[in-house]
Amino acid sequence: MKLAVTGATGFVGGRLLDCATAGGHEVRALTRRAMRPRVRVEWVEGSLEDREALDELAAGTQAVIHVAGVLKAPSAAAFDECNVGGTERVIAAAKNAGVSRFVHVSSLAAREPQLSMYGASKARSEAVVEASGLSWAIVRPPAVYGPGDKETLDLFRMATLGLVLLPPKGRLSLIHADDLARLLLRLADPSTPNGLLIEPDDGRAGGWSHREFAVELGRAVGRRGVALSMPSGLLRAAAGIDQMVRRSGAKLTKDRAAYFCHPDWVADPAGAAPPGLWSPEVSTPEGLAATYQWYKHQQWL
């Protein structure tokens, strides 16, 4: 296929680009900055605000995979401008180009839109896709990890010290970025059924408790991992401090703390991919160990 991809310069989008080109697909990818040439990739300079660039991105492709979005923003309006408005503009470009297949990367946070501005914006973006008239698929990934991920790097750093600070007690699902990329590519195929809303995971029924996740992180780095569940008030206080100190560079914002405190971020089995369409290939213990080795090789740890 020839695919249009937004968010290709980010973590998930980058792994998607690798998987797509390795599979023989041609990719037209949106970028805000000049990028080095690479085989099977045509870079389109622009942003989600640039309608002309989005039209160029979608032209002549068979499917659009919309990965781009913001995890952190100062207000609900700022979240909506990118996560909702950006989705609307990408859909418009797909329609202008006559592209019928649209794959949208959402988040499990959309399941609980009352918890955070981010989750609310993702829920609204899903509604935009569902009303688009295109043949669509929506994916709500759980926690995504893998080589190149900067969001989980701090967890690995803590694990090397033997202590992993986590949100209040709860459970979560995980997925390796390469498994997510394979799912997105499968969904981009125009023959895939319309109207799929998928909550994928690593195949572990019931997900992982925070303690179990800490233990696996410890094993990955060769240490005994101990989880320390932070009370919600302390987590929110830490978010306030992080924002004061690192300002726009803060990783733990008050909005993120709000949904981190929710006890259930386990993928719903009812939202699993249809049988035969896709299944995960990377077990979490294997994936965490490989990710740790990648961090070490890159001297991130």
Residue frames as qw, qx, qy, qz and C-alpha x, y, z in Angstrom:
[[0.000, 0.886, 0.464, 0.000, 0.00, 0.00, 0.00],
 [0.301, 0.385, -0.098, 0.867, 0.89, 3.66, -0.16],
 [0.425, -0.664, -0.575, 0.219, 0.11, 5.15, 3.23],
 [0.031, 0.715, -0.094, 0.692, -0.19, 8.66, 4.65],
 [0.664, -0.390, -0.530, 0.356, 1.08, 8.89, 8.22],
 [0.126, -0.844, 0.127, -0.506, 0.93, 11.71, 10.75],
 [0.658, -0.672, 0.293, -0.171, 3.10, 11.63, 13.86],
 [0.934, 0.261, -0.178, 0.166, 5.82, 9.68, 12.05],
 [0.354, 0.607, -0.456, 0.546, 8.61, 11.59, 13.81],
 [0.553, -0.554, 0.361, -0.507, 7.36, 10.52, 17.27],
 [0.328, -0.344, 0.868, -0.144, 7.92, 7.28, 19.14],
 [0.667, 0.275, 0.661, -0.207, 4.90, 5.25, 17.97],
 [0.599, 0.756, 0.004, -0.263, 4.94, 6.82, 14.51],
 [0.092, 0.718, -0.674, -0.149, 8.63, 6.07, 14.14],
 [0.418, -0.138, 0.896, -0.052, 8.14, 2.39, 14.93],
 [0.662, 0.541, 0.437, -0.278, 5.20, 2.38, 12.51],
 [0.404, 0.807, -0.328, -0.279, 7.41, 3.85, 9.80],
 [0.129, -0.496, 0.855, 0.078, 10.01, 1.12, 10.38],
 [0.533, 0.138, 0.819, -0.158, 7.42, -1.66, 10.25],
 [0.603, 0.684, 0.224, -0.345, 5.69, -0.21, 7.19],
 [0.344, 0.765, -0.485, -0.247, 8.83, 0.19, 5.10],
 [0.249, -0.349, 0.904, -0.002, 10.17, -3.20, 6.20],
 [0.567, 0.308, 0.734, -0.210, 6.90, -4.68, 4.95],
 [0.366, 0.199, 0.644, 0.641, 7.30, -3.10, 1.52],
 [0.100, 0.856, 0.503, -0.064, 4.78, -0.29, 1.94],
 [0.328, 0.397, 0.068, 0.855, 5.40, 3.20, 0.59],
 [0.305, -0.701, -0.515, 0.389, 4.85, 5.96, 3.14],
 [0.151, 0.633, 0.073, 0.756, 4.19, 9.66, 2.83],
 [0.551, -0.485, -0.530, 0.424, 4.93, 11.11, 6.26],
 [0.062, -0.930, -0.126, -0.339, 4.21, 14.51, 7.80],
 [0.687, -0.220, -0.258, 0.642, 7.09, 16.33, 9.50],
 [0.112, -0.972, -0.152, 0.141, 7.61, 19.76, 11.03],
 [0.236, -0.798, 0.444, 0.333, 11.35, 19.75, 10.27],
 [0.579, 0.581, -0.527, -0.224, 13.65, 18.67, 7.47],
 [0.857, -0.270, 0.429, -0.092, 14.39, 14.94, 7.67],
 [0.164, -0.458, 0.785, 0.384, 17.06, 12.75, 6.16],
 [0.687, 0.244, -0.430, -0.533, 15.99, 10.82, 3.07],
 [0.425, -0.208, 0.866, -0.162, 15.08, 7.19, 3.62],
 [0.121, 0.006, -0.875, -0.469, 13.97, 4.36, 1.39],
 [0.190, -0.473, -0.832, -0.220, 10.20, 4.10, 0.76],
 [0.189, -0.707, -0.480, 0.483, 9.48, 7.34, 2.66],
 [0.225, 0.551, 0.253, 0.763, 8.44, 10.66, 1.17],
 [0.260, -0.419, -0.486, 0.721, 8.57, 13.46, 3.73],
 [0.024, 0.737, 0.424, 0.526, 5.95, 16.21, 3.58],
 [0.273, -0.028, -0.400, 0.874, 6.90, 19.31, 5.55],
 [0.359, -0.477, -0.260, -0.759, 4.00, 20.81, 7.45],
 [0.088, -0.045, 0.762, -0.640, 1.82, 20.39, 10.52],
 [0.053, 0.480, 0.873, -0.065, -1.72, 19.50, 11.53],
 [0.106, 0.717, 0.274, -0.632, -2.57, 23.19, 11.13],
 [0.048, 0.467, -0.517, -0.716, -1.38, 23.28, 7.50],
 [0.753, 0.370, 0.400, -0.368, -4.26, 22.25, 5.25],
 [0.582, 0.687, -0.366, -0.234, -2.18, 22.39, 2.05],
 [0.028, 0.493, -0.865, 0.093, 0.45, 20.09, 3.55],
 [0.549, 0.031, 0.755, -0.358, -2.26, 17.68, 4.70],
 [0.751, 0.544, 0.078, -0.366, -3.76, 17.62, 1.20],
 [0.411, 0.657, -0.627, -0.083, -0.32, 16.84, -0.21],
 [0.282, -0.341, 0.858, -0.263, 0.16, 14.15, 2.44],
 [0.656, 0.189, 0.636, -0.361, -3.04, 12.29, 1.56],
 [0.598, 0.599, -0.221, -0.484, -2.91, 12.62, -2.24],
 [0.620, 0.442, -0.625, -0.173, -2.48, 9.32, -4.03],
 [0.073, -0.285, 0.888, -0.354, -2.54, 7.15, -0.91],
 [0.493, -0.239, -0.774, -0.316, -4.79, 4.20, -0.08],
 [0.595, -0.636, -0.487, 0.061, -5.13, 4.86, 3.65],
 [0.015, 0.721, -0.295, 0.627, -4.37, 7.47, 6.30],
 [0.698, -0.362, -0.538, 0.304, -2.97, 6.46, 9.69],
 [0.090, -0.810, 0.059, -0.577, -3.40, 9.37, 12.07],
 [0.722, -0.207, -0.497, 0.435, -0.95, 8.97, 14.95],
 [0.244, 0.315, -0.209, 0.893, -0.17, 12.61, 15.77],
 [0.455, -0.762, -0.386, -0.254, -1.58, 14.22, 18.90],
 [0.064, 0.600, -0.467, 0.646, -0.58, 15.95, 22.11],
 [0.614, -0.306, -0.692, 0.224, -0.23, 14.32, 25.52],
 [0.356, -0.500, -0.369, 0.698, 0.38, 17.59, 27.35],
 [0.116, 0.575, 0.320, 0.744, -1.24, 20.98, 26.85],
 [0.088, 0.056, -0.447, 0.888, -2.00, 23.98, 29.09],
 [0.457, 0.171, 0.296, -0.821, -5.78, 24.00, 28.58],
 [0.611, 0.330, 0.707, -0.132, -8.75, 22.07, 27.27],
 [0.501, 0.810, 0.021, -0.303, -8.84, 24.39, 24.25],
 [0.066, 0.700, -0.673, -0.230, -5.20, 23.60, 23.46],
 [0.441, -0.063, 0.895, 0.002, -5.89, 19.86, 23.67],
 [0.592, 0.573, 0.520, -0.226, -8.90, 20.24, 21.39],
 [0.308, 0.819, -0.271, -0.401, -7.02, 22.35, 18.86],
 [0.075, 0.499, -0.835, -0.220, -4.60, 19.50, 18.17],
 [0.238, -0.011, 0.967, -0.092, -6.41, 16.31, 19.10],
 [0.444, 0.578, 0.627, -0.273, -9.84, 17.28, 17.77],
 [0.349, 0.835, -0.073, -0.419, -9.17, 20.06, 15.26],
 [0.050, -0.545, 0.763, 0.342, -6.13, 18.26, 13.90],
 [0.391, 0.142, 0.909, 0.024, -8.17, 15.10, 13.40],
 [0.459, 0.722, 0.393, -0.337, -10.87, 17.09, 11.59],
 [0.241, 0.802, -0.352, -0.417, -8.30, 18.58, 9.22],
 [0.174, -0.319, 0.899, 0.243, -6.67, 15.22, 8.48],
 [0.460, 0.396, 0.783, -0.132, -10.10, 13.74, 7.74],
 [0.401, 0.813, 0.100, -0.410, -10.85, 16.64, 5.40],
 [0.074, 0.651, -0.650, -0.385, -7.58, 16.00, 3.56],
 [0.341, -0.016, 0.937, 0.080, -8.41, 12.30, 3.25],
 [0.480, 0.625, 0.565, -0.244, -11.78, 13.17, 1.73],
 [0.267, 0.829, -0.207, -0.446, -10.22, 15.71, -0.64],
 [0.004, 0.510, -0.808, -0.294, -7.82, 13.01, -1.85],
 [0.802, 0.090, -0.353, -0.473, -10.53, 10.37, -2.20],
 [0.236, 0.244, -0.896, 0.286, -8.98, 8.17, 0.48],
 [0.676, -0.391, -0.368, -0.504, -11.61, 5.96, 2.02],
 [0.813, -0.294, -0.458, 0.207, -9.68, 4.17, 4.82],
 [0.053, -0.750, 0.290, -0.592, -8.83, 6.08, 8.00],
 [0.757, -0.261, -0.530, 0.281, -7.06, 4.62, 11.04],
 [0.167, -0.811, 0.120, -0.548, -7.10, 6.76, 14.16],
 [0.563, -0.011, -0.657, 0.501, -4.82, 6.33, 17.17],
 [0.436, -0.747, -0.111, -0.490, -6.75, 7.32, 20.28],
 [0.122, 0.376, -0.736, 0.550, -6.07, 6.30, 23.88],
 [0.399, -0.388, -0.820, 0.134, -7.59, 4.26, 26.70],
 [0.084, -0.230, -0.372, 0.896, -7.97, 7.67, 28.39],
 [0.325, -0.101, -0.384, -0.858, -10.89, 8.31, 26.01],
 [0.461, -0.331, -0.818, -0.090, -12.81, 5.66, 27.95],
 [0.391, -0.646, -0.503, 0.420, -12.92, 7.96, 31.00],
 [0.313, 0.590, 0.179, 0.722, -13.23, 11.47, 29.51],
 [0.391, -0.870, -0.174, -0.245, -14.29, 12.99, 32.82],
 [0.800, -0.443, -0.061, 0.400, -10.88, 12.32, 34.34],
 [0.458, -0.405, 0.249, 0.751, -8.67, 14.56, 32.22],
 [0.344, 0.737, -0.091, -0.574, -8.62, 17.18, 29.52],
 [0.035, 0.411, -0.819, -0.399, -6.48, 14.82, 27.45],
 [0.224, 0.190, 0.956, -0.022, -8.97, 11.96, 27.71],
 [0.363, 0.670, 0.439, -0.476, -11.88, 14.27, 26.92],
 [0.267, 0.680, -0.369, -0.574, -10.13, 15.55, 23.79],
 [0.023, -0.213, 0.935, 0.282, -9.41, 12.00, 22.64],
 [0.317, 0.417, 0.818, -0.236, -13.05, 11.03, 23.18],
 [0.369, 0.749, 0.135, -0.533, -14.13, 13.99, 21.06],
 [0.125, 0.536, -0.671, -0.497, -11.62, 13.03, 18.36],
 [0.215, 0.080, 0.971, 0.071, -13.16, 9.56, 18.23],
 [0.376, 0.626, 0.558, -0.394, -16.61, 11.08, 17.72],
 [0.262, 0.718, -0.283, -0.579, -15.24, 13.11, 14.80],
 [0.001, 0.300, -0.892, -0.338, -13.86, 9.95, 13.17],
 [0.272, 0.293, 0.906, -0.139, -17.06, 7.99, 13.70],
 [0.359, 0.740, 0.383, -0.419, -19.10, 10.77, 12.07],
 [0.128, -0.539, 0.475, 0.684, -16.67, 11.21, 9.15],
 [0.777, 0.493, 0.050, -0.388, -18.40, 8.96, 6.64],
 [0.329, 0.598, -0.725, -0.098, -15.07, 7.26, 5.93],
 [0.919, -0.117, -0.376, 0.002, -14.28, 3.60, 6.44],
 [0.076, -0.763, 0.451, -0.456, -12.61, 3.89, 9.83],
 [0.809, -0.243, -0.490, 0.215, -10.90, 2.02, 12.61],
 [0.226, -0.829, 0.268, -0.436, -10.03, 3.46, 16.03],
 [0.760, -0.004, -0.554, 0.340, -7.31, 2.03, 18.27],
 [0.429, -0.832, 0.132, -0.326, -7.13, 2.81, 21.99],
 [0.660, 0.276, -0.601, 0.356, -3.63, 1.71, 23.00],
 [0.687, -0.698, -0.166, 0.119, -2.85, 1.08, 26.66],
 [0.329, -0.826, 0.364, 0.279, 0.63, 1.98, 27.97],
 [0.826, 0.543, -0.084, 0.124, 3.01, 1.71, 24.99],
 [0.473, -0.736, 0.425, 0.232, 6.69, 0.97, 25.48],
 [0.895, 0.317, 0.182, 0.254, 9.69, -0.11, 23.45],
 [0.613, -0.124, 0.148, 0.766, 13.06, 1.04, 22.11],
 [0.185, 0.363, 0.262, 0.875, 13.14, 4.80, 21.63],
 [0.358, -0.758, -0.472, -0.272, 10.41, 5.60, 24.14],
 [0.217, 0.369, -0.389, 0.816, 11.23, 8.52, 26.40],
 [0.563, -0.505, -0.063, -0.651, 8.01, 8.37, 28.41],
 [0.923, -0.351, -0.135, -0.077, 8.87, 5.10, 30.19],
 [0.583, 0.478, -0.446, 0.482, 12.60, 5.83, 30.45],
 [0.231, -0.582, 0.437, -0.646, 12.22, 7.21, 33.97],
 [0.905, -0.260, 0.098, -0.323, 10.59, 3.94, 35.09],
 [0.904, 0.225, -0.255, 0.261, 13.61, 2.00, 33.85],
 [0.234, 0.600, -0.432, 0.632, 15.90, 4.45, 35.64],
 [0.576, -0.498, 0.335, -0.555, 14.04, 3.86, 38.88],
 [0.989, -0.046, -0.066, -0.128, 14.11, 0.09, 38.33],
 [0.678, 0.425, -0.433, 0.416, 17.91, 0.15, 38.11],
 [0.074, -0.495, 0.508, -0.701, 17.82, 1.59, 41.65],
 [0.224, -0.126, -0.947, 0.195, 15.44, -1.13, 42.80],
 [0.109, 0.491, 0.606, -0.617, 12.50, 1.16, 43.60],
 [0.055, 0.323, 0.608, 0.723, 9.69, 2.03, 41.18],
 [0.177, 0.314, 0.415, -0.835, 7.34, 4.88, 42.13],
 [0.039, -0.308, -0.804, -0.508, 3.90, 4.25, 40.67],
 [0.394, -0.359, -0.116, -0.838, 0.39, 5.74, 40.90],
 [0.595, -0.223, 0.518, -0.573, -2.10, 4.49, 43.52],
 [0.393, -0.062, 0.917, 0.035, -2.82, 0.76, 43.48],
 [0.674, 0.494, 0.075, -0.544, -4.42, -0.41, 40.29],
 [0.726, 0.065, 0.628, 0.273, -3.96, -2.43, 37.12],
 [0.291, 0.721, -0.264, -0.571, -2.84, -1.61, 33.61],
 [0.886, 0.323, 0.300, 0.141, -2.36, -3.21, 30.23],
 [0.237, -0.664, 0.455, 0.545, 0.77, -2.85, 28.14],
 [0.824, 0.509, 0.243, 0.057, 1.67, -3.17, 24.48],
 [0.552, -0.303, 0.372, 0.682, 5.00, -3.11, 22.67],
 [0.244, 0.661, -0.108, -0.701, 5.22, -0.40, 20.01],
 [0.082, 0.263, -0.815, -0.510, 6.03, -2.93, 17.28],
 [0.115, 0.363, 0.923, -0.052, 2.88, -4.92, 18.04],
 [0.211, 0.711, 0.354, -0.570, 0.87, -1.69, 17.92],
 [0.134, 0.544, -0.461, -0.688, 2.50, -0.78, 14.60],
 [0.022, 0.011, 0.946, 0.324, 1.58, -4.16, 13.11],
 [0.169, 0.566, 0.756, -0.280, -2.01, -3.67, 14.20],
 [0.187, 0.710, 0.043, -0.677, -2.20, -0.21, 12.63],
 [0.096, 0.364, -0.706, -0.600, -0.85, -1.55, 9.34],
 [0.084, 0.242, 0.962, 0.095, -3.35, -4.39, 9.36],
 [0.169, 0.676, 0.569, -0.438, -6.20, -1.97, 9.98],
 [0.099, 0.591, -0.249, -0.761, -5.04, 0.28, 7.14],
 [0.131, 0.049, 0.884, 0.446, -5.85, -2.42, 4.61],
 [0.418, 0.024, -0.139, -0.897, -9.02, -1.25, 2.82],
 [0.592, -0.131, -0.730, -0.315, -10.42, -4.78, 3.02],
 [0.203, -0.099, -0.779, 0.585, -10.51, -4.61, 6.84],
 [0.144, -0.685, -0.707, -0.100, -14.05, -4.16, 8.24],
 [0.016, -0.573, -0.015, -0.819, -15.37, -0.67, 8.89],
 [0.543, -0.638, -0.057, -0.543, -16.23, 0.61, 12.35],
 [0.808, -0.147, -0.483, 0.303, -13.70, -1.28, 14.47],
 [0.250, -0.827, 0.278, -0.419, -12.91, 0.16, 17.93],
 [0.877, 0.036, -0.432, 0.205, -10.01, -1.87, 19.30],
 [0.409, -0.811, 0.361, -0.210, -8.35, -1.91, 22.72],
 [0.830, 0.296, -0.455, 0.129, -5.23, -4.02, 22.14],
 [0.532, -0.745, 0.382, -0.128, -2.77, -5.36, 24.70],
 [0.077, 0.581, -0.808, -0.052, 0.11, -7.80, 25.17],
 [0.672, -0.009, -0.691, -0.268, -2.22, -10.79, 25.51],
 [0.206, 0.005, -0.811, 0.548, -2.09, -10.96, 29.32],
 [0.376, -0.598, -0.614, -0.352, -5.65, -11.46, 30.56],
 [0.506, -0.781, -0.344, 0.129, -6.53, -8.96, 33.27],
 [0.213, 0.883, -0.204, 0.366, -3.45, -6.88, 32.66],
 [0.611, 0.118, -0.521, 0.584, -0.75, -6.25, 35.26],
 [0.445, -0.846, -0.257, 0.140, -1.02, -4.97, 38.79],
 [0.115, 0.936, -0.281, 0.177, 1.38, -2.13, 39.51],
 [0.591, -0.589, 0.551, -0.003, 3.39, -4.45, 41.74],
 [0.863, 0.169, 0.443, 0.174, 3.63, -7.11, 39.04],
 [0.522, 0.823, 0.019, 0.223, 4.76, -4.49, 36.54],
 [0.184, -0.881, 0.419, -0.118, 7.47, -3.27, 38.93],
 [0.777, -0.304, 0.546, 0.078, 8.69, -6.84, 39.41],
 [0.797, 0.455, 0.317, 0.241, 8.97, -7.33, 35.64],
 [0.239, 0.935, -0.175, 0.194, 10.81, -4.02, 35.27],
 [0.480, -0.712, 0.512, -0.033, 13.24, -5.20, 37.94],
 [0.852, 0.010, 0.497, 0.165, 13.81, -8.50, 36.16],
 [0.630, 0.743, 0.126, 0.188, 14.42, -6.65, 32.89],
 [0.149, 0.885, -0.335, 0.287, 17.23, -4.60, 34.45],
 [0.688, 0.149, -0.630, 0.328, 18.58, -7.39, 36.63],
 [0.040, -0.255, 0.543, -0.799, 17.34, -6.00, 39.93],
 [0.125, -0.457, -0.858, 0.195, 14.66, -6.86, 42.44],
 [0.077, -0.394, -0.245, -0.883, 11.94, -4.36, 41.62],
 [0.124, -0.442, -0.726, 0.513, 9.93, -2.94, 44.51],
 [0.024, -0.599, -0.456, -0.658, 6.80, -0.92, 43.74],
 [0.126, -0.327, -0.507, 0.788, 5.84, 2.03, 45.90],
 [0.035, 0.668, 0.635, 0.386, 2.30, 3.17, 45.21],
 [0.127, 0.047, -0.196, 0.971, 2.01, 6.90, 45.73],
 [0.139, 0.611, 0.657, -0.420, -1.22, 8.30, 47.26],
 [0.356, 0.703, 0.477, 0.391, -3.23, 10.34, 44.76],
 [0.160, -0.980, -0.087, 0.083, -2.67, 13.56, 46.74],
 [0.532, -0.582, 0.398, 0.469, 1.09, 13.07, 46.70],
 [0.562, 0.245, 0.594, 0.522, 1.07, 12.30, 42.97],
 [0.186, 0.879, 0.362, 0.248, -0.88, 15.47, 42.23],
 [0.343, -0.900, 0.119, 0.243, 1.51, 17.47, 44.42],
 [0.614, -0.264, 0.514, 0.538, 4.46, 15.98, 42.55],
 [0.450, 0.579, 0.525, 0.432, 2.82, 17.02, 39.28],
 [0.044, -0.987, -0.152, -0.023, 2.53, 20.59, 40.52],
 [0.491, -0.703, 0.342, 0.383, 6.20, 20.62, 41.48],
 [0.626, 0.085, 0.581, 0.513, 7.26, 19.12, 38.14],
 [0.318, 0.786, 0.415, 0.328, 5.34, 21.80, 36.27],
 [0.218, -0.968, 0.033, 0.119, 6.84, 24.57, 38.37],
 [0.547, -0.547, 0.476, 0.418, 10.38, 23.27, 37.88],
 [0.436, -0.014, 0.704, 0.561, 10.32, 22.04, 34.28],
 [0.337, 0.465, 0.015, -0.819, 7.42, 24.18, 33.07],
 [0.739, 0.413, -0.179, -0.501, 6.50, 23.13, 29.51],
 [0.445, 0.412, -0.795, -0.026, 9.03, 20.28, 29.75],
 [0.494, -0.253, 0.664, -0.502, 7.27, 18.65, 32.69],
 [0.289, 0.040, -0.915, -0.278, 6.52, 14.96, 32.16],
 [0.202, -0.451, -0.842, 0.216, 4.04, 14.70, 35.03],
 [0.156, -0.300, -0.099, -0.936, 1.40, 17.40, 34.58],
 [0.392, 0.037, 0.582, -0.712, -1.67, 17.80, 36.77],
 [0.744, 0.258, -0.154, -0.597, -3.80, 16.57, 33.87],
 [0.607, 0.277, -0.744, -0.043, -1.71, 13.42, 33.47],
 [0.009, -0.152, 0.818, -0.554, -1.75, 12.80, 37.22],
 [0.607, 0.053, 0.238, -0.757, -5.55, 12.92, 37.11],
 [0.881, 0.182, -0.244, -0.361, -5.84, 9.90, 34.85],
 [0.411, 0.366, -0.796, 0.251, -2.81, 8.10, 36.27],
 [0.273, -0.196, 0.677, -0.654, -4.74, 7.90, 39.56],
 [0.813, 0.054, -0.104, -0.571, -7.54, 5.89, 37.95],
 [0.572, -0.382, 0.717, -0.112, -7.26, 2.25, 39.13],
 [0.742, 0.229, 0.629, 0.032, -8.27, 0.47, 35.90],
 [0.335, 0.706, -0.372, -0.501, -6.37, 0.98, 32.68],
 [0.460, -0.085, 0.871, 0.151, -6.78, -2.61, 31.52],
 [0.285, 0.145, -0.584, -0.746, -7.82, -3.19, 27.92],
 [0.706, 0.096, 0.373, -0.594, -11.41, -4.42, 27.67],
 [0.386, -0.060, 0.890, 0.235, -11.54, -7.99, 26.25],
 [0.486, 0.652, 0.556, -0.172, -14.72, -6.98, 24.44],
 [0.286, 0.904, -0.131, -0.289, -12.60, -4.53, 22.45],
 [0.566, -0.350, 0.646, 0.373, -10.03, -7.10, 21.35],
 [0.264, 0.426, -0.567, -0.653, -9.16, -7.38, 17.66],
 [0.888, 0.156, 0.007, -0.432, -11.40, -9.79, 15.74],
 [0.789, -0.237, 0.548, 0.143, -10.02, -13.35, 15.60],
 [0.750, 0.322, 0.420, 0.396, -7.55, -13.77, 12.76],
 [0.255, 0.946, 0.070, 0.187, -7.01, -10.05, 12.25],
 [0.245, 0.685, -0.480, 0.490, -4.10, -9.48, 14.66],
 [0.813, -0.548, -0.187, 0.059, -2.54, -10.83, 17.82],
 [0.176, -0.904, 0.389, -0.021, 0.45, -9.61, 19.86],
 [0.870, 0.309, -0.335, 0.187, 3.84, -11.18, 19.25],
 [0.320, 0.467, -0.522, 0.638, 6.00, -9.53, 21.92],
 [0.622, -0.567, -0.525, 0.126, 5.54, -10.73, 25.50],
 [0.186, -0.953, 0.049, -0.236, 6.01, -8.00, 28.07],
 [0.725, -0.578, 0.273, 0.256, 8.93, -9.66, 29.93],
 [0.726, 0.184, 0.367, 0.552, 10.75, -10.14, 26.62],
 [0.267, 0.811, 0.241, 0.462, 9.90, -6.64, 25.43],
 [0.378, -0.923, 0.071, -0.037, 10.98, -4.92, 28.64],
 [0.761, -0.386, 0.327, 0.405, 14.32, -6.75, 28.63],
 [0.606, 0.389, 0.371, 0.587, 14.97, -5.82, 25.00],
 [0.029, 0.931, 0.164, 0.326, 14.00, -2.21, 25.66],
 [0.569, -0.786, 0.169, 0.170, 16.42, -2.03, 28.58],
 [0.742, -0.104, 0.385, 0.539, 19.23, -3.36, 26.41],
 [0.395, 0.687, 0.322, 0.518, 18.42, -0.76, 23.76],
 [0.245, -0.963, -0.024, -0.114, 18.55, 2.03, 26.35],
 [0.691, -0.565, 0.294, 0.342, 21.93, 0.76, 27.53],
 [0.684, 0.229, 0.412, 0.557, 23.29, 0.50, 23.99],
 [0.208, 0.797, 0.253, 0.507, 22.18, 4.07, 23.27],
 [0.404, 0.020, -0.431, 0.807, 23.67, 5.19, 26.61],
 [0.365, -0.596, -0.217, -0.681, 20.32, 6.50, 27.81],
 [0.795, -0.588, -0.054, -0.138, 20.90, 4.54, 31.02]]
